[in-house]
């Protein structure tokens, strides 16, 4: 997040990341960001090449968060959250 120039952008992205992490904790049982990173690395590097569902798990979680949890938000807010999440995940 240090690469973003404006303070407002940093604050908005930190809020979106925190919102996504709270949702993951409540709905998927991911307790810490370390667990999320570890799960992502294991699903990509320790799964078979044909296990596409395993490799796309975190992207599916992000899509579910944006399309279901944020359904009442504006399209631009959802796009911003999705694009930020892709950079983080």
PDB file with one MODEL, atoms N, CA, C and O in Angstrom:
MODEL        1
ATOM      1  N   UNK A   1       0.801  -1.186   0.000  1.00  0.00           N
ATOM      2  CA  UNK A   1       0.000   0.000   0.000  1.00  0.00           C
ATOM      3  C   UNK A   1       0.849   1.257   0.000  1.00  0.00           C
ATOM      4  O   UNK A   1       0.349   2.345  -0.286  1.00  0.00           O
ATOM      5  N   UNK A   2       2.094   1.123   0.309  1.00  0.00           N
ATOM      6  CA  UNK A   2       2.955   2.300   0.362  1.00  0.00           C
ATOM      7  C   UNK A   2       3.206   2.895  -1.016  1.00  0.00           C
ATOM      8  O   UNK A   2       3.676   4.028  -1.120  1.00  0.00           O
ATOM      9  N   UNK A   3       2.897   2.141  -2.087  1.00  0.00           N
ATOM     10  CA  UNK A   3       3.145   2.651  -3.428  1.00  0.00           C
ATOM     11  C   UNK A   3       2.075   3.638  -3.886  1.00  0.00           C
ATOM     12  O   UNK A   3       2.310   4.391  -4.831  1.00  0.00           O
ATOM     13  N   UNK A   4       0.910   3.656  -3.246  1.00  0.00           N
ATOM     14  CA  UNK A   4      -0.135   4.600  -3.623  1.00  0.00           C
ATOM     15  C   UNK A   4       0.232   5.986  -3.105  1.00  0.00           C
ATOM     16  O   UNK A   4       0.643   6.137  -1.954  1.00  0.00           O
ATOM     17  N   UNK A   5       0.082   6.985  -3.950  1.00  0.00           N
ATOM     18  CA  UNK A   5       0.573   8.318  -3.620  1.00  0.00           C
ATOM     19  C   UNK A   5      -0.318   9.072  -2.643  1.00  0.00           C
ATOM     20  O   UNK A   5       0.188   9.663  -1.689  1.00  0.00           O
ATOM     21  N   UNK A   6      -1.607   9.069  -2.851  1.00  0.00           N
ATOM     22  CA  UNK A   6      -2.481   9.919  -2.062  1.00  0.00           C
ATOM     23  C   UNK A   6      -2.948   9.223  -0.787  1.00  0.00           C
ATOM     24  O   UNK A   6      -3.187   8.015  -0.767  1.00  0.00           O
ATOM     25  N   UNK A   7      -3.069  10.006   0.260  1.00  0.00           N
ATOM     26  CA  UNK A   7      -3.485   9.483   1.555  1.00  0.00           C
ATOM     27  C   UNK A   7      -4.907   8.924   1.475  1.00  0.00           C
ATOM     28  O   UNK A   7      -5.211   7.899   2.084  1.00  0.00           O
ATOM     29  N   UNK A   8      -5.766   9.597   0.727  1.00  0.00           N
ATOM     30  CA  UNK A   8      -7.144   9.133   0.577  1.00  0.00           C
ATOM     31  C   UNK A   8      -7.235   7.768  -0.068  1.00  0.00           C
ATOM     32  O   UNK A   8      -8.058   6.943   0.327  1.00  0.00           O
ATOM     33  N   UNK A   9      -6.394   7.524  -1.061  1.00  0.00           N
ATOM     34  CA  UNK A   9      -6.367   6.221  -1.736  1.00  0.00           C
ATOM     35  C   UNK A   9      -5.871   5.148  -0.778  1.00  0.00           C
ATOM     36  O   UNK A   9      -6.411   4.042  -0.745  1.00  0.00           O
ATOM     37  N   UNK A  10      -4.844   5.473   0.003  1.00  0.00           N
ATOM     38  CA  UNK A  10      -4.336   4.519   0.997  1.00  0.00           C
ATOM     39  C   UNK A  10      -5.417   4.159   2.010  1.00  0.00           C
ATOM     40  O   UNK A  10      -5.596   2.990   2.352  1.00  0.00           O
ATOM     41  N   UNK A  11      -6.135   5.173   2.485  1.00  0.00           N
ATOM     42  CA  UNK A  11      -7.188   4.939   3.485  1.00  0.00           C
ATOM     43  C   UNK A  11      -8.313   4.108   2.897  1.00  0.00           C
ATOM     44  O   UNK A  11      -8.819   3.195   3.549  1.00  0.00           O
ATOM     45  N   UNK A  12      -8.708   4.417   1.669  1.00  0.00           N
ATOM     46  CA  UNK A  12      -9.795   3.676   1.029  1.00  0.00           C
ATOM     47  C   UNK A  12      -9.398   2.215   0.809  1.00  0.00           C
ATOM     48  O   UNK A  12     -10.198   1.314   1.058  1.00  0.00           O
ATOM     49  N   UNK A  13      -8.179   1.977   0.348  1.00  0.00           N
ATOM     50  CA  UNK A  13      -7.731   0.607   0.114  1.00  0.00           C
ATOM     51  C   UNK A  13      -7.560  -0.161   1.421  1.00  0.00           C
ATOM     52  O   UNK A  13      -7.857  -1.355   1.468  1.00  0.00           O
ATOM     53  N   UNK A  14      -7.096   0.484   2.469  1.00  0.00           N
ATOM     54  CA  UNK A  14      -6.988  -0.179   3.768  1.00  0.00           C
ATOM     55  C   UNK A  14      -8.366  -0.552   4.292  1.00  0.00           C
ATOM     56  O   UNK A  14      -8.544  -1.629   4.860  1.00  0.00           O
ATOM     57  N   UNK A  15      -9.355   0.342   4.104  1.00  0.00           N
ATOM     58  CA  UNK A  15     -10.717   0.041   4.533  1.00  0.00           C
ATOM     59  C   UNK A  15     -11.275  -1.146   3.765  1.00  0.00           C
ATOM     60  O   UNK A  15     -11.879  -2.043   4.354  1.00  0.00           O
ATOM     61  N   UNK A  16     -11.075  -1.156   2.438  1.00  0.00           N
ATOM     62  CA  UNK A  16     -11.586  -2.265   1.611  1.00  0.00           C
ATOM     63  C   UNK A  16     -10.919  -3.583   1.989  1.00  0.00           C
ATOM     64  O   UNK A  16     -11.579  -4.620   2.054  1.00  0.00           O
ATOM     65  N   UNK A  17      -9.628  -3.545   2.234  1.00  0.00           N
ATOM     66  CA  UNK A  17      -8.920  -4.755   2.642  1.00  0.00           C
ATOM     67  C   UNK A  17      -9.432  -5.256   3.989  1.00  0.00           C
ATOM     68  O   UNK A  17      -9.624  -6.458   4.171  1.00  0.00           O
ATOM     69  N   UNK A  18      -9.653  -4.344   4.929  1.00  0.00           N
ATOM     70  CA  UNK A  18     -10.196  -4.732   6.232  1.00  0.00           C
ATOM     71  C   UNK A  18     -11.600  -5.286   6.123  1.00  0.00           C
ATOM     72  O   UNK A  18     -11.947  -6.250   6.806  1.00  0.00           O
ATOM     73  N   UNK A  19     -12.406  -4.686   5.272  1.00  0.00           N
ATOM     74  CA  UNK A  19     -13.775  -5.167   5.052  1.00  0.00           C
ATOM     75  C   UNK A  19     -13.755  -6.579   4.463  1.00  0.00           C
ATOM     76  O   UNK A  19     -14.524  -7.445   4.882  1.00  0.00           O
ATOM     77  N   UNK A  20     -12.881  -6.801   3.499  1.00  0.00           N
ATOM     78  CA  UNK A  20     -12.770  -8.127   2.886  1.00  0.00           C
ATOM     79  C   UNK A  20     -12.262  -9.151   3.903  1.00  0.00           C
ATOM     80  O   UNK A  20     -12.740 -10.285   3.933  1.00  0.00           O
ATOM     81  N   UNK A  21     -11.298  -8.756   4.731  1.00  0.00           N
ATOM     82  CA  UNK A  21     -10.758  -9.681   5.729  1.00  0.00           C
ATOM     83  C   UNK A  21     -11.811 -10.034   6.771  1.00  0.00           C
ATOM     84  O   UNK A  21     -11.898 -11.192   7.179  1.00  0.00           O
ATOM     85  N   UNK A  22     -12.612  -9.070   7.212  1.00  0.00           N
ATOM     86  CA  UNK A  22     -13.696  -9.365   8.163  1.00  0.00           C
ATOM     87  C   UNK A  22     -14.678 -10.354   7.561  1.00  0.00           C
ATOM     88  O   UNK A  22     -15.120 -11.286   8.234  1.00  0.00           O
ATOM     89  N   UNK A  23     -15.017 -10.155   6.301  1.00  0.00           N
ATOM     90  CA  UNK A  23     -15.947 -11.061   5.633  1.00  0.00           C
ATOM     91  C   UNK A  23     -15.351 -12.470   5.535  1.00  0.00           C
ATOM     92  O   UNK A  23     -16.051 -13.454   5.771  1.00  0.00           O
ATOM     93  N   UNK A  24     -14.059 -12.570   5.188  1.00  0.00           N
ATOM     94  CA  UNK A  24     -13.408 -13.877   5.124  1.00  0.00           C
ATOM     95  C   UNK A  24     -13.425 -14.564   6.483  1.00  0.00           C
ATOM     96  O   UNK A  24     -13.665 -15.768   6.566  1.00  0.00           O
ATOM     97  N   UNK A  25     -13.175 -13.813   7.540  1.00  0.00           N
ATOM     98  CA  UNK A  25     -13.163 -14.377   8.895  1.00  0.00           C
ATOM     99  C   UNK A  25     -14.542 -14.904   9.258  1.00  0.00           C
ATOM    100  O   UNK A  25     -14.657 -15.984   9.839  1.00  0.00           O
ATOM    101  N   UNK A  26     -15.598 -14.152   8.922  1.00  0.00           N
ATOM    102  CA  UNK A  26     -16.957 -14.541   9.304  1.00  0.00           C
ATOM    103  C   UNK A  26     -17.509 -15.664   8.431  1.00  0.00           C
ATOM    104  O   UNK A  26     -18.168 -16.569   8.944  1.00  0.00           O
ATOM    105  N   UNK A  27     -17.256 -15.623   7.133  1.00  0.00           N
ATOM    106  CA  UNK A  27     -17.913 -16.583   6.243  1.00  0.00           C
ATOM    107  C   UNK A  27     -17.051 -17.777   5.849  1.00  0.00           C
ATOM    108  O   UNK A  27     -17.577 -18.861   5.599  1.00  0.00           O
ATOM    109  N   UNK A  28     -15.737 -17.594   5.790  1.00  0.00           N
ATOM    110  CA  UNK A  28     -14.858 -18.674   5.323  1.00  0.00           C
ATOM    111  C   UNK A  28     -13.955 -19.226   6.411  1.00  0.00           C
ATOM    112  O   UNK A  28     -13.285 -20.235   6.193  1.00  0.00           O
ATOM    113  N   UNK A  29     -13.917 -18.601   7.566  1.00  0.00           N
ATOM    114  CA  UNK A  29     -13.116 -19.108   8.670  1.00  0.00           C
ATOM    115  C   UNK A  29     -11.632 -18.805   8.571  1.00  0.00           C
ATOM    116  O   UNK A  29     -10.833 -19.418   9.279  1.00  0.00           O
ATOM    117  N   UNK A  30     -11.245 -17.873   7.708  1.00  0.00           N
ATOM    118  CA  UNK A  30      -9.843 -17.468   7.612  1.00  0.00           C
ATOM    119  C   UNK A  30      -9.590 -16.458   8.714  1.00  0.00           C
ATOM    120  O   UNK A  30     -10.176 -15.376   8.708  1.00  0.00           O
ATOM    121  N   UNK A  31      -8.721 -16.799   9.664  1.00  0.00           N
ATOM    122  CA  UNK A  31      -8.559 -15.969  10.842  1.00  0.00           C
ATOM    123  C   UNK A  31      -7.554 -14.834  10.674  1.00  0.00           C
ATOM    124  O   UNK A  31      -7.795 -13.729  11.159  1.00  0.00           O
ATOM    125  N   UNK A  32      -6.446 -15.079  10.006  1.00  0.00           N
ATOM    126  CA  UNK A  32      -5.413 -14.051   9.902  1.00  0.00           C
ATOM    127  C   UNK A  32      -5.000 -13.877   8.443  1.00  0.00           C
ATOM    128  O   UNK A  32      -5.271 -14.727   7.594  1.00  0.00           O
ATOM    129  N   UNK A  33      -4.343 -12.762   8.177  1.00  0.00           N
ATOM    130  CA  UNK A  33      -3.834 -12.534   6.827  1.00  0.00           C
ATOM    131  C   UNK A  33      -2.719 -13.527   6.503  1.00  0.00           C
ATOM    132  O   UNK A  33      -2.546 -13.906   5.345  1.00  0.00           O
ATOM    133  N   UNK A  34      -1.965 -13.950   7.513  1.00  0.00           N
ATOM    134  CA  UNK A  34      -0.918 -14.955   7.289  1.00  0.00           C
ATOM    135  C   UNK A  34      -1.527 -16.258   6.795  1.00  0.00           C
ATOM    136  O   UNK A  34      -0.987 -16.894   5.889  1.00  0.00           O
ATOM    137  N   UNK A  35      -2.655 -16.660   7.389  1.00  0.00           N
ATOM    138  CA  UNK A  35      -3.342 -17.872   6.935  1.00  0.00           C
ATOM    139  C   UNK A  35      -3.820 -17.722   5.499  1.00  0.00           C
ATOM    140  O   UNK A  35      -3.748 -18.666   4.713  1.00  0.00           O
ATOM    141  N   UNK A  36      -4.302 -16.550   5.164  1.00  0.00           N
ATOM    142  CA  UNK A  36      -4.781 -16.293   3.811  1.00  0.00           C
ATOM    143  C   UNK A  36      -3.629 -16.408   2.812  1.00  0.00           C
ATOM    144  O   UNK A  36      -3.782 -17.020   1.755  1.00  0.00           O
ATOM    145  N   UNK A  37      -2.497 -15.831   3.138  1.00  0.00           N
ATOM    146  CA  UNK A  37      -1.333 -15.903   2.252  1.00  0.00           C
ATOM    147  C   UNK A  37      -0.831 -17.335   2.146  1.00  0.00           C
ATOM    148  O   UNK A  37      -0.534 -17.815   1.052  1.00  0.00           O
ATOM    149  N   UNK A  38      -0.737 -18.015   3.281  1.00  0.00           N
ATOM    150  CA  UNK A  38      -0.273 -19.406   3.290  1.00  0.00           C
ATOM    151  C   UNK A  38      -1.208 -20.289   2.468  1.00  0.00           C
ATOM    152  O   UNK A  38      -0.748 -21.133   1.699  1.00  0.00           O
ATOM    153  N   UNK A  39      -2.512 -20.099   2.627  1.00  0.00           N
ATOM    154  CA  UNK A  39      -3.497 -20.886   1.878  1.00  0.00           C
ATOM    155  C   UNK A  39      -3.349 -20.637   0.383  1.00  0.00           C
ATOM    156  O   UNK A  39      -3.455 -21.564  -0.419  1.00  0.00           O
ATOM    157  N   UNK A  40      -3.105 -19.390   0.012  1.00  0.00           N
ATOM    158  CA  UNK A  40      -2.929 -19.067  -1.398  1.00  0.00           C
ATOM    159  C   UNK A  40      -1.692 -19.726  -1.992  1.00  0.00           C
ATOM    160  O   UNK A  40      -1.737 -20.256  -3.102  1.00  0.00           O
ATOM    161  N   UNK A  41      -0.595 -19.693  -1.257  1.00  0.00           N
ATOM    162  CA  UNK A  41       0.627 -20.320  -1.748  1.00  0.00           C
ATOM    163  C   UNK A  41       0.485 -21.830  -1.854  1.00  0.00           C
ATOM    164  O   UNK A  41       0.929 -22.433  -2.832  1.00  0.00           O
ATOM    165  N   UNK A  42      -0.130 -22.437  -0.854  1.00  0.00           N
ATOM    166  CA  UNK A  42      -0.321 -23.892  -0.885  1.00  0.00           C
ATOM    167  C   UNK A  42      -1.245 -24.284  -2.025  1.00  0.00           C
ATOM    168  O   UNK A  42      -0.985 -25.270  -2.715  1.00  0.00           O
ATOM    169  N   UNK A  43      -2.323 -23.531  -2.239  1.00  0.00           N
ATOM    170  CA  UNK A  43      -3.271 -23.900  -3.293  1.00  0.00           C
ATOM    171  C   UNK A  43      -2.659 -23.751  -4.680  1.00  0.00           C
ATOM    172  O   UNK A  43      -3.032 -24.475  -5.603  1.00  0.00           O
ATOM    173  N   UNK A  44      -1.731 -22.827  -4.832  1.00  0.00           N
ATOM    174  CA  UNK A  44      -1.105 -22.651  -6.152  1.00  0.00           C
ATOM    175  C   UNK A  44       0.045 -23.625  -6.367  1.00  0.00           C
ATOM    176  O   UNK A  44       0.135 -24.251  -7.423  1.00  0.00           O
ATOM    177  N   UNK A  45       0.919 -23.760  -5.385  1.00  0.00           N
ATOM    178  CA  UNK A  45       2.144 -24.517  -5.598  1.00  0.00           C
ATOM    179  C   UNK A  45       2.080 -25.981  -5.174  1.00  0.00           C
ATOM    180  O   UNK A  45       2.869 -26.783  -5.674  1.00  0.00           O
ATOM    181  N   UNK A  46       1.179 -26.361  -4.278  1.00  0.00           N
ATOM    182  CA  UNK A  46       1.151 -27.744  -3.800  1.00  0.00           C
ATOM    183  C   UNK A  46      -0.053 -28.525  -4.314  1.00  0.00           C
ATOM    184  O   UNK A  46      -0.326 -29.624  -3.829  1.00  0.00           O
ATOM    185  N   UNK A  47      -0.775 -27.978  -5.283  1.00  0.00           N
ATOM    186  CA  UNK A  47      -1.895 -28.708  -5.862  1.00  0.00           C
ATOM    187  C   UNK A  47      -1.521 -29.161  -7.268  1.00  0.00           C
ATOM    188  O   UNK A  47      -0.621 -28.608  -7.900  1.00  0.00           O
ATOM    189  N   UNK A  48      -2.225 -30.170  -7.738  1.00  0.00           N
ATOM    190  CA  UNK A  48      -1.960 -30.684  -9.082  1.00  0.00           C
ATOM    191  C   UNK A  48      -2.360 -29.651 -10.132  1.00  0.00           C
ATOM    192  O   UNK A  48      -3.242 -28.829  -9.883  1.00  0.00           O
ATOM    193  N   UNK A  49      -1.724 -29.681 -11.300  1.00  0.00           N
ATOM    194  CA  UNK A  49      -2.039 -28.713 -12.346  1.00  0.00           C
ATOM    195  C   UNK A  49      -3.496 -28.743 -12.807  1.00  0.00           C
ATOM    196  O   UNK A  49      -4.008 -27.734 -13.291  1.00  0.00           O
ATOM    197  N   UNK A  50      -4.161 -29.876 -12.663  1.00  0.00           N
ATOM    198  CA  UNK A  50      -5.547 -29.980 -13.123  1.00  0.00           C
ATOM    199  C   UNK A  50      -6.567 -29.590 -12.054  1.00  0.00           C
ATOM    200  O   UNK A  50      -7.765 -29.580 -12.336  1.00  0.00           O
ATOM    201  N   UNK A  51      -6.130 -29.270 -10.847  1.00  0.00           N
ATOM    202  CA  UNK A  51      -7.029 -28.867  -9.770  1.00  0.00           C
ATOM    203  C   UNK A  51      -7.328 -27.367  -9.877  1.00  0.00           C
ATOM    204  O   UNK A  51      -6.859 -26.564  -9.070  1.00  0.00           O
ATOM    205  N   UNK A  52      -8.113 -27.020 -10.884  1.00  0.00           N
ATOM    206  CA  UNK A  52      -8.401 -25.622 -11.159  1.00  0.00           C
ATOM    207  C   UNK A  52      -9.219 -24.991 -10.036  1.00  0.00           C
ATOM    208  O   UNK A  52      -9.000 -23.830  -9.688  1.00  0.00           O
ATOM    209  N   UNK A  53     -10.149 -25.737  -9.471  1.00  0.00           N
ATOM    210  CA  UNK A  53     -10.972 -25.200  -8.368  1.00  0.00           C
ATOM    211  C   UNK A  53     -10.110 -24.804  -7.177  1.00  0.00           C
ATOM    212  O   UNK A  53     -10.355 -23.779  -6.540  1.00  0.00           O
ATOM    213  N   UNK A  54      -9.112 -25.609  -6.880  1.00  0.00           N
ATOM    214  CA  UNK A  54      -8.217 -25.298  -5.763  1.00  0.00           C
ATOM    215  C   UNK A  54      -7.392 -24.062  -6.067  1.00  0.00           C
ATOM    216  O   UNK A  54      -7.195 -23.213  -5.198  1.00  0.00           O
ATOM    217  N   UNK A  55      -6.915 -23.960  -7.283  1.00  0.00           N
ATOM    218  CA  UNK A  55      -6.076 -22.825  -7.657  1.00  0.00           C
ATOM    219  C   UNK A  55      -6.867 -21.520  -7.720  1.00  0.00           C
ATOM    220  O   UNK A  55      -6.295 -20.452  -7.504  1.00  0.00           O
ATOM    221  N   UNK A  56      -8.155 -21.577  -8.008  1.00  0.00           N
ATOM    222  CA  UNK A  56      -8.977 -20.373  -8.130  1.00  0.00           C
ATOM    223  C   UNK A  56      -9.783 -20.062  -6.878  1.00  0.00           C
ATOM    224  O   UNK A  56     -10.631 -19.170  -6.914  1.00  0.00           O
ATOM    225  N   UNK A  57      -9.555 -20.756  -5.786  1.00  0.00           N
ATOM    226  CA  UNK A  57     -10.371 -20.615  -4.584  1.00  0.00           C
ATOM    227  C   UNK A  57     -10.416 -19.171  -4.083  1.00  0.00           C
ATOM    228  O   UNK A  57     -11.501 -18.650  -3.829  1.00  0.00           O
ATOM    229  N   UNK A  58      -9.276 -18.522  -3.936  1.00  0.00           N
ATOM    230  CA  UNK A  58      -9.269 -17.162  -3.396  1.00  0.00           C
ATOM    231  C   UNK A  58      -9.908 -16.176  -4.358  1.00  0.00           C
ATOM    232  O   UNK A  58     -10.544 -15.216  -3.922  1.00  0.00           O
ATOM    233  N   UNK A  59      -9.750 -16.395  -5.662  1.00  0.00           N
ATOM    234  CA  UNK A  59     -10.409 -15.518  -6.629  1.00  0.00           C
ATOM    235  C   UNK A  59     -11.920 -15.714  -6.554  1.00  0.00           C
ATOM    236  O   UNK A  59     -12.673 -14.748  -6.681  1.00  0.00           O
ATOM    237  N   UNK A  60     -12.369 -16.938  -6.351  1.00  0.00           N
ATOM    238  CA  UNK A  60     -13.799 -17.194  -6.192  1.00  0.00           C
ATOM    239  C   UNK A  60     -14.330 -16.524  -4.927  1.00  0.00           C
ATOM    240  O   UNK A  60     -15.445 -16.002  -4.923  1.00  0.00           O
ATOM    241  N   UNK A  61     -13.542 -16.536  -3.858  1.00  0.00           N
ATOM    242  CA  UNK A  61     -13.947 -15.844  -2.621  1.00  0.00           C
ATOM    243  C   UNK A  61     -14.093 -14.352  -2.871  1.00  0.00           C
ATOM    244  O   UNK A  61     -15.048 -13.731  -2.402  1.00  0.00           O
ATOM    245  N   UNK A  62     -13.138 -13.765  -3.617  1.00  0.00           N
ATOM    246  CA  UNK A  62     -13.206 -12.335  -3.919  1.00  0.00           C
ATOM    247  C   UNK A  62     -14.437 -12.024  -4.764  1.00  0.00           C
ATOM    248  O   UNK A  62     -15.132 -11.040  -4.511  1.00  0.00           O
ATOM    249  N   UNK A  63     -14.706 -12.858  -5.764  1.00  0.00           N
ATOM    250  CA  UNK A  63     -15.892 -12.646  -6.602  1.00  0.00           C
ATOM    251  C   UNK A  63     -17.171 -12.768  -5.787  1.00  0.00           C
ATOM    252  O   UNK A  63     -18.107 -11.995  -5.992  1.00  0.00           O
ATOM    253  N   UNK A  64     -17.227 -13.723  -4.870  1.00  0.00           N
ATOM    254  CA  UNK A  64     -18.400 -13.868  -4.005  1.00  0.00           C
ATOM    255  C   UNK A  64     -18.562 -12.645  -3.105  1.00  0.00           C
ATOM    256  O   UNK A  64     -19.674 -12.151  -2.924  1.00  0.00           O
ATOM    257  N   UNK A  65     -17.474 -12.163  -2.551  1.00  0.00           N
ATOM    258  CA  UNK A  65     -17.518 -10.981  -1.693  1.00  0.00           C
ATOM    259  C   UNK A  65     -18.053  -9.776  -2.464  1.00  0.00           C
ATOM    260  O   UNK A  65     -18.933  -9.062  -1.983  1.00  0.00           O
ATOM    261  N   UNK A  66     -17.518  -9.558  -3.657  1.00  0.00           N
ATOM    262  CA  UNK A  66     -17.909  -8.388  -4.446  1.00  0.00           C
ATOM    263  C   UNK A  66     -19.341  -8.516  -4.957  1.00  0.00           C
ATOM    264  O   UNK A  66     -20.101  -7.550  -4.888  1.00  0.00           O
ATOM    265  N   UNK A  67     -19.725  -9.678  -5.465  1.00  0.00           N
ATOM    266  CA  UNK A  67     -21.028  -9.826  -6.120  1.00  0.00           C
ATOM    267  C   UNK A  67     -22.178 -10.140  -5.181  1.00  0.00           C
ATOM    268  O   UNK A  67     -23.333  -9.880  -5.516  1.00  0.00           O
ATOM    269  N   UNK A  68     -21.883 -10.697  -4.004  1.00  0.00           N
ATOM    270  CA  UNK A  68     -22.957 -11.050  -3.064  1.00  0.00           C
ATOM    271  C   UNK A  68     -22.965 -10.094  -1.873  1.00  0.00           C
ATOM    272  O   UNK A  68     -23.985  -9.471  -1.579  1.00  0.00           O
ATOM    273  N   UNK A  69     -21.846  -9.982  -1.202  1.00  0.00           N
ATOM    274  CA  UNK A  69     -21.782  -9.158   0.015  1.00  0.00           C
ATOM    275  C   UNK A  69     -21.926  -7.673  -0.294  1.00  0.00           C
ATOM    276  O   UNK A  69     -22.564  -6.942   0.462  1.00  0.00           O
ATOM    277  N   UNK A  70     -21.343  -7.226  -1.390  1.00  0.00           N
ATOM    278  CA  UNK A  70     -21.407  -5.811  -1.759  1.00  0.00           C
ATOM    279  C   UNK A  70     -22.480  -5.535  -2.811  1.00  0.00           C
ATOM    280  O   UNK A  70     -22.382  -4.554  -3.548  1.00  0.00           O
ATOM    281  N   UNK A  71     -23.488  -6.376  -2.888  1.00  0.00           N
ATOM    282  CA  UNK A  71     -24.521  -6.226  -3.923  1.00  0.00           C
ATOM    283  C   UNK A  71     -25.241  -4.887  -3.831  1.00  0.00           C
ATOM    284  O   UNK A  71     -25.674  -4.370  -4.861  1.00  0.00           O
ATOM    285  N   UNK A  72     -25.387  -4.311  -2.661  1.00  0.00           N
ATOM    286  CA  UNK A  72     -26.084  -3.047  -2.505  1.00  0.00           C
ATOM    287  C   UNK A  72     -25.229  -1.822  -2.789  1.00  0.00           C
ATOM    288  O   UNK A  72     -25.735  -0.700  -2.781  1.00  0.00           O
ATOM    289  N   UNK A  73     -23.944  -2.022  -3.039  1.00  0.00           N
ATOM    290  CA  UNK A  73     -23.031  -0.899  -3.301  1.00  0.00           C
ATOM    291  C   UNK A  73     -23.034  -0.554  -4.790  1.00  0.00           C
ATOM    292  O   UNK A  73     -23.504  -1.333  -5.620  1.00  0.00           O
ATOM    293  N   UNK A  74     -22.509   0.608  -5.107  1.00  0.00           N
ATOM    294  CA  UNK A  74     -22.456   1.039  -6.507  1.00  0.00           C
ATOM    295  C   UNK A  74     -21.481   0.169  -7.294  1.00  0.00           C
ATOM    296  O   UNK A  74     -20.595  -0.478  -6.736  1.00  0.00           O
ATOM    297  N   UNK A  75     -21.677   0.178  -8.605  1.00  0.00           N
ATOM    298  CA  UNK A  75     -20.818  -0.624  -9.471  1.00  0.00           C
ATOM    299  C   UNK A  75     -19.368  -0.147  -9.411  1.00  0.00           C
ATOM    300  O   UNK A  75     -18.446  -0.962  -9.430  1.00  0.00           O
ATOM    301  N   UNK A  76     -19.164   1.160  -9.339  1.00  0.00           N
ATOM    302  CA  UNK A  76     -17.790   1.670  -9.290  1.00  0.00           C
ATOM    303  C   UNK A  76     -17.096   1.250  -7.992  1.00  0.00           C
ATOM    304  O   UNK A  76     -15.901   0.957  -8.000  1.00  0.00           O
ATOM    305  N   UNK A  77     -17.830   1.218  -6.886  1.00  0.00           N
ATOM    306  CA  UNK A  77     -17.245   0.775  -5.616  1.00  0.00           C
ATOM    307  C   UNK A  77     -16.869  -0.700  -5.706  1.00  0.00           C
ATOM    308  O   UNK A  77     -15.797  -1.105  -5.256  1.00  0.00           O
ATOM    309  N   UNK A  78     -17.761  -1.499  -6.292  1.00  0.00           N
ATOM    310  CA  UNK A  78     -17.483  -2.928  -6.422  1.00  0.00           C
ATOM    311  C   UNK A  78     -16.297  -3.177  -7.345  1.00  0.00           C
ATOM    312  O   UNK A  78     -15.471  -4.048  -7.073  1.00  0.00           O
ATOM    313  N   UNK A  79     -16.207  -2.417  -8.437  1.00  0.00           N
ATOM    314  CA  UNK A  79     -15.058  -2.562  -9.344  1.00  0.00           C
ATOM    315  C   UNK A  79     -13.757  -2.203  -8.640  1.00  0.00           C
ATOM    316  O   UNK A  79     -12.752  -2.900  -8.784  1.00  0.00           O
ATOM    317  N   UNK A  80     -13.780  -1.112  -7.878  1.00  0.00           N
ATOM    318  CA  UNK A  80     -12.584  -0.716  -7.143  1.00  0.00           C
ATOM    319  C   UNK A  80     -12.154  -1.751  -6.138  1.00  0.00           C
ATOM    320  O   UNK A  80     -10.964  -2.027  -5.988  1.00  0.00           O
ATOM    321  N   UNK A  81     -13.130  -2.334  -5.439  1.00  0.00           N
ATOM    322  CA  UNK A  81     -12.826  -3.369  -4.452  1.00  0.00           C
ATOM    323  C   UNK A  81     -12.257  -4.606  -5.142  1.00  0.00           C
ATOM    324  O   UNK A  81     -11.297  -5.201  -4.653  1.00  0.00           O
ATOM    325  N   UNK A  82     -12.839  -4.993  -6.269  1.00  0.00           N
ATOM    326  CA  UNK A  82     -12.356  -6.169  -6.985  1.00  0.00           C
ATOM    327  C   UNK A  82     -10.951  -5.950  -7.516  1.00  0.00           C
ATOM    328  O   UNK A  82     -10.106  -6.839  -7.416  1.00  0.00           O
ATOM    329  N   UNK A  83     -10.689  -4.776  -8.079  1.00  0.00           N
ATOM    330  CA  UNK A  83      -9.357  -4.534  -8.634  1.00  0.00           C
ATOM    331  C   UNK A  83      -8.306  -4.457  -7.540  1.00  0.00           C
ATOM    332  O   UNK A  83      -7.177  -4.910  -7.729  1.00  0.00           O
ATOM    333  N   UNK A  84      -8.668  -3.885  -6.395  1.00  0.00           N
ATOM    334  CA  UNK A  84      -7.716  -3.845  -5.279  1.00  0.00           C
ATOM    335  C   UNK A  84      -7.481  -5.246  -4.739  1.00  0.00           C
ATOM    336  O   UNK A  84      -6.347  -5.611  -4.425  1.00  0.00           O
ATOM    337  N   UNK A  85      -8.541  -6.030  -4.629  1.00  0.00           N
ATOM    338  CA  UNK A  85      -8.400  -7.401  -4.122  1.00  0.00           C
ATOM    339  C   UNK A  85      -7.546  -8.275  -4.996  1.00  0.00           C
ATOM    340  O   UNK A  85      -6.827  -9.138  -4.493  1.00  0.00           O
ATOM    341  N   UNK A  86      -7.607  -8.071  -6.313  1.00  0.00           N
ATOM    342  CA  UNK A  86      -6.780  -8.864  -7.213  1.00  0.00           C
ATOM    343  C   UNK A  86      -5.314  -8.553  -6.997  1.00  0.00           C
ATOM    344  O   UNK A  86      -4.468  -9.439  -7.115  1.00  0.00           O
ATOM    345  N   UNK A  87      -5.006  -7.323  -6.686  1.00  0.00           N
ATOM    346  CA  UNK A  87      -3.620  -6.953  -6.441  1.00  0.00           C
ATOM    347  C   UNK A  87      -3.085  -7.521  -5.145  1.00  0.00           C
ATOM    348  O   UNK A  87      -1.896  -7.818  -5.023  1.00  0.00           O
ATOM    349  N   UNK A  88      -3.976  -7.671  -4.176  1.00  0.00           N
ATOM    350  CA  UNK A  88      -3.560  -8.170  -2.859  1.00  0.00           C
ATOM    351  C   UNK A  88      -3.518  -9.680  -2.845  1.00  0.00           C
ATOM    352  O   UNK A  88      -2.583 -10.268  -2.301  1.00  0.00           O
ATOM    353  N   UNK A  89      -4.510 -10.314  -3.431  1.00  0.00           N
ATOM    354  CA  UNK A  89      -4.612 -11.776  -3.366  1.00  0.00           C
ATOM    355  C   UNK A  89      -3.783 -12.470  -4.394  1.00  0.00           C
ATOM    356  O   UNK A  89      -3.775 -13.699  -4.453  1.00  0.00           O
TER     357      UNK A  89
ENDMDL
END
